[in-house]
Amino acid sequence: MQIYHNPRCEKSRAGLAYLEKSGYSYEVVKYLEKGLTVEELKGIVAKTHKNPFELIRAQEKIFKENFRGRSFSDEEWLKIIAENPKLLQCPVVINGDKAVLAQPPEEVDKII
């Protein structure tokens, strides 16, 4: 299992704590440090069954200043998220071919 984690995000910290408390084995992916690729994001989109826009953090300043109210294709959103990883909602937890946006953290149980 992998958790795409942002240590500065309260929801992400809650997701990580839930994994720890539940005893699940997992790997932490600090995507803000390592970055994201479009291919990686395509995998997340496919496994969560969400479209790229549903994974956007609309409260981020960069979104409000540059992207709010504008229309982009799914492919364009993937590129935008890859170039601005801060826009990815977190935590995303992946288990094999399934993934969830773990908000609330108990969403993880759906992919176990």
N, C-alpha and C positions, 0 to 999 in steps of 0.2 A: 504494500500500500504506500502511496505517496500523498503528502499534504503540501500544496502550494501555499506557503506561509509568508505573511508579512508581520514581523515581530512588533511593528508599531500600530497594528490594527487590533482593536479590542475583540472583534468577532473572530479574527484569525487566532488570537491567543486562546479564546474560549474553545475553538475547534481543536487546537493542539492539546489543551488540557483534557478535553473529552477523550481524545485518543489515548493519552497517557493513563487516565483514570480507568478506561475500559480495558486496558491491557493489550490493545492491538499493536501489532508490529508494523512500523511505518518508517519511511524515510522523509526527512524534511527537505523541501525544495525552496530555497530562498530566491524566488524568481526576481526580486528587485535587484539582487546582487549579480545573479548569473544571466539575467535577461530571458527573453522568451522568443521563440521562433514562430513564424507563421504555421509551420508544420506541427509544432507542439500544440499551438492553439487550436488547430483543426482537430487534433486528437481530443482535446478537452471538450470542444463543441460537440463532436460526435458522441463522446461517452456520456455527456450530461444531457444530451438531447435538447440543448438550448441553442438559440441563435447567438451570434457574437454580441449583439447589442444587449442581450439579457445578462451578459457577464460584465457589463461596463459599470464602473463606479461613477455614477452621474453627479455625486456630490464633490468630486475632485475639482480643484480650481482649473486644472488644465482642460478638463472636459467643458466646464462652464465658459471658459474664455475662447476655446477653439472649436468645439464640436456641437454644443447644445443647439438644437433647432435645425441642424443640418442633416441631410439625408446621405447615407453611404450604403453601398452594397455590403453583403456579408464579407466578401473578400477584402474590401477596403477597410471594414472595421477590424478584421484580423490583423491587417498591416498596421493600423493605427495603434492597436493594443500592443503589438510586438515592439513598435517604436516608443511606446509610452506604457511600460508594464505596470505603472502605478494605477492605470485604469482598470486592471483586472480585479474583479471582486474576489474576495478571499474569505475563508480558505476554500480551495477546491481540493477535494479528496478523491483520489483515483485508486480503484481496486480492480486490477485486471482490465476488462473491457467495459467497466462501469465507473461512473464518477458522479459526484454531487457537489453542489455549492452548499457547504456545510453551515447553513444559516437557517435554523438553529443547528448546533453541533450534532444533535440526535439524528439529523439527516443521514449521517454516516451509516447508521444501522441499516438503511435501505440497500446498501451495496455490499453488505457482508454476506 
